[in-house]
């Protein structure tokens, strides 16, 4: 996954681009206050790490915007795995 950040620093706007991988996904549910439900996506890269936290409505809006594009995405089949056979020991006679 590629993260692109833009923030204001002391010397002006700074743009960064980092390759990261998703480390963990946590769903926080609250039965008494459903508006406080959150989805937290933890990511980590070589020089950065962070948490992307989404409200339920934001996650649904993101899913709805991605759904129409999913049929255009082609999934490639993984290469067949090679089976490794153990060497047979010779029997002593």
C-alpha positions as CSV (number, residue, x, y, z in Angstrom):
1,X,0.0,0.0,0.0
2,X,1.3,3.5,-0.8
3,X,0.6,6.3,1.7
4,X,0.8,9.9,0.5
5,X,1.0,12.7,3.1
6,X,1.0,16.4,2.9
7,X,1.4,18.5,6.0
8,X,2.6,22.0,7.0
9,X,5.9,22.1,8.7
10,X,8.1,24.9,10.0
11,X,9.6,25.4,6.5
12,X,6.3,25.2,4.6
13,X,4.3,22.3,3.0
14,X,6.0,18.9,3.0
15,X,4.9,16.0,0.8
16,X,5.9,12.5,1.6
17,X,5.2,9.2,0.0
18,X,5.8,5.9,1.8
19,X,5.3,2.2,1.0
20,X,3.7,0.5,3.9
21,X,2.0,-2.8,4.8
22,X,-1.2,-3.3,6.8
23,X,-0.2,-4.7,10.2
24,X,-3.6,-5.1,11.9
25,X,-7.3,-4.2,11.6
26,X,-9.3,-3.7,14.7
27,X,-13.1,-3.2,14.8
28,X,-14.2,-1.2,17.9
29,X,-17.9,-1.8,18.6
30,X,-20.0,0.0,21.2
31,X,-23.5,-1.4,21.8
32,X,-24.6,1.5,23.9
33,X,-23.3,4.2,21.5
34,X,-23.4,2.9,18.0
35,X,-22.2,6.3,16.6
36,X,-18.8,5.7,18.4
37,X,-18.0,2.5,16.4
38,X,-14.6,2.7,14.7
39,X,-12.5,0.7,12.3
40,X,-8.8,1.1,13.0
41,X,-6.2,0.1,10.3
42,X,-2.7,-0.1,11.7
43,X,0.1,0.2,9.1
44,X,3.9,0.0,9.2
45,X,6.6,0.9,6.7
46,X,10.4,1.3,6.8
47,X,10.3,4.9,7.9
48,X,6.8,5.4,9.1
49,X,3.9,3.8,10.9
50,X,0.4,5.0,11.9
51,X,-3.3,4.3,12.4
52,X,-6.1,5.1,10.0
53,X,-9.3,5.4,12.0
54,X,-12.7,5.4,10.2
55,X,-16.2,6.0,11.4
56,X,-18.9,3.5,10.3
57,X,-20.3,6.0,7.8
58,X,-16.9,6.7,6.4
59,X,-16.1,3.0,5.9
60,X,-19.5,2.4,4.2
61,X,-19.0,5.4,1.9
62,X,-15.5,4.1,1.0
63,X,-16.9,0.6,0.3
64,X,-19.7,2.0,-1.8
65,X,-17.3,4.1,-3.9
66,X,-15.1,1.1,-4.5
67,X,-17.8,-1.5,-5.4
68,X,-18.4,-0.2,-9.0
69,X,-14.7,-0.5,-9.8
70,X,-14.3,-4.0,-8.5
71,X,-15.5,-5.8,-11.7
72,X,-12.7,-4.0,-13.6
73,X,-10.0,-5.4,-11.3
74,X,-8.5,-8.6,-12.6
75,X,-7.2,-11.1,-10.1
76,X,-4.2,-13.1,-11.2
77,X,-3.9,-16.7,-10.2
78,X,-0.9,-17.6,-8.1
79,X,1.8,-19.7,-9.6
80,X,1.4,-23.4,-8.7
81,X,3.4,-24.4,-5.7
82,X,6.2,-26.9,-6.1
83,X,6.0,-29.9,-3.9
84,X,9.2,-30.8,-2.2
85,X,9.8,-34.5,-1.7
86,X,12.0,-35.7,1.1
87,X,15.0,-37.8,0.1
88,X,14.5,-41.4,0.9
89,X,17.1,-43.0,3.1
90,X,18.7,-46.2,1.8
91,X,18.0,-49.2,3.9
92,X,21.0,-51.0,5.2
93,X,21.0,-54.7,4.4
